[in-house]
């Protein structure tokens, strides 16, 4: 009986192991989405001022959004050096993207001198009031945090039709260690009571 594997057998086994691990993470994420863990969610309601940024906008299918995002961010990075940036990058996601599987997506960078180049446009972001929470770590289960934030909005504020905002406070371009990533998720709202303006736990 053989005790060693050929290179081809080892490669096949590795691919199967990776697929199994991905399926496991998908199942864990789905279970957490359907039955969220009873942990506190810290939410701030804040007003973001009107901003002029450099951004790229496209009509994207949800299944293609990650690849599209990577391409757009790479183009922004190639035009604007780090010392030109005045804050972390962000994204604006239309409701249709999640509900219908395709919609408008904008990724942007706040920079000192926004200017058009290639797909890059000067984008005017309007003043907006958001319920904001932080998703720590990898993006594989960010939908769970979205679900918890949505539940908070139902209980504490009035959801406003408009795009969801993300701010990549710490992301893959800052560190290759996913556990250190921090993504702010902003849900457009109209507060129902002054108490919603304070940090809250649920």
N, C-alpha and C positions, 0 to 999 in steps of 0.2 A: 504493500500500500504506500502510495506517494505521501511524503510529508512536506513537500514544497509545491508552490504554485508557479505556473509559467507567467510571463509578463502579461500575456493576454488575459489569463484567468484572473490575475491580480487586478488588472484594470477594470474588468467586468464587475468583480466583487466591490471595488471602490465605487463605481457608478451606482450600483444597487444600494450600497450603504448610504450614499449621499441622497438618493431619491427617498429612501426610507426615512432618513432624518428630516427631509423637507416635509414629507407627509405628516410626520409626527408633530412638527411645529405648526403645520396648518390645522391639525385637529385640536391642538392645545389652544390656538388662537380662537378657533370657532367656539370651543367650549367656554372660554373666558368671555367671548362676545355675548353668548346666549345666557350665561350665568355668571355675571361679573363677580369678582371677589368683593366682599364687603369691606372695602378700604376707603378711607377718606379721600376726597377729591378737593384740592385747593383751587378755588376759582376767584379771579379778580375781574371786575367789570371796569374797563378803562376806555378812555377816548384816545384814539390815535389821530394826530393832526394830519391835515392835508400834506402830501409829500410828492415831490417830483423825483422819479427814479429812472434808471435804465432797465428796460425789461424786454422780454420776448413773449409774444402771445400767439397761441395756436389753438385750433380745434382738434382735440386729441381724444382717442379712445382710451378708456380707463386702463385696459390691458397694456396699452403702449405708453402710459403716462410716465413710468419710471425711466424708460429709455429716452423719451422725449425730454424729460427734465434734465437728465445727465448731459444730453447734447446741448441744450440751451444754456445750462450753467457753464459748460466748458467754453461756449462762445462768449459769454459775458466775461469769464475769467481771462480770456485771450485778449480782450479789448481794454479792460480796466484792471490795472495793477493793484495789488493789495493796499498800497498806500493811498490810492484814490478812493477807496471804499470808506464810507462813513458809518457803517453799521452792518449787521449780519444780513445775509440774503433772505429772501422770502418768496412765498408763492400765494397765488390767488386762484381758488378752485371753484368753478361754477357748480351750482346745485345739480345741473343736468349731468355733469360728469359722473356723479355718484348714482343718481336716480335712473338715468337713461343709458349709462354706460359710455357716453361720449359727450364732450362739452368743452367750454373754453377754459384754458389753463394759461396763467401768466406766471413766469418766474422773473424775479427782479433783484437788482442790487442798488442800495442807496449809495450814490457816488457824488463826488464834489462837482463834477461837470457832466451831467447826463447828456449824451449825444447819440444820434442815430448812426448805425454802422451795420451793414448786412441785415440780418433779421432784427437787430436791436432797434428799439424805438424809445423815444422819451415818453414815459407813462406818467400820467397824473393820477395819483391815488387819492380819492376823496377822504375827508374826515369821516371817521366811522367809530361807532361804539361797539365794543366787543366784550363778550365773556371769554376770558382767556385762562387756559390751564396749560401745564407743562407735561409733555410726554417724555419720560426719561428712557434712555436706552435705544435699542434697535427699532426700526420702523416696521418690523414684521407684524406687530400687534397694535399698531397705532389706531386701528379701527375700534379697538376696545375703548381706548381713551376718548375717541370721538363719540361712542355710544354713551359713555358716562357723562360727558359734557352736555350732550343733547338732553339727557335726563335732567341735569341740573338746570338747563335753560327752561325746560317745561315747568319746573317747580318755582323758579325764581324770577323769570323775565319773560318778555314777549319776543319770540324769534322774528327777525326781520329778513325778508327775502333779499338775498344777496350772497356774494361769494364767501366761502370759508377762507380765512387767512392762516398761513403758517409762517413762522419765523424760525429759521434754523440757527438758533443761538450757538449751538455747538453741533457740528455735523461731520460727515465723512471727509470734507475738505479741511477740517481742523485737526482731526485725529482719526487714525484707523481703528481705534478701540471703540466698538459700538456701545459699550456700557457707559461711556462718557458723553454720548450724544444727548442733547437737550433740544426738543422741538416745542415751540409755543403754538398752540392751536387757538385760533380766535373765531368765535361764532357771533355773527352780527345780531345785536339785541336792542330792545327798547326796555329799559328797566321798569318794573311794575311798582317798586317801592325803594326808598332810600337805602334799605338794608342790603339790597342787591349790589350796592356800590362797594361793599366791604368784602374783604377776603372771607370766604365761607368754606365750610367743610360739609360733605355729604357722604 
